[in-house]
Amino acid sequence: MAHTATAPHGGINLVARLAEFITKAKETYALRAEFNRTYSELQGLSDRELHDIGVRRCDISDIARDHVYCS
């Protein structure tokens, strides 16, 4: 008995899938780098500077995440 394998996405195009994976990896890396930069800049501020801009030190991670992933 013969069986036929079918791909649900219209065929296997390894090159296109690999290119898409690399593009997504680059985007993820860039977003993470932006998060780290924002987080580091805010962490570098003194408590007085943070108070002046209305930011609590415990909120820095949330602020950096919102800045990068929600804008």
Residue pairs with C-beta under 8 A, 6 or more apart in sequence:
31 68
31 69
34 67
34 68
35 64
35 65
35 67
35 68
35 69
38 63
38 64
38 67
38 68
39 60
39 61
39 64
42 50
42 55
42 60
42 63
42 64
43 57
43 60
45 53
45 55
47 57
50 56
50 57
55 63
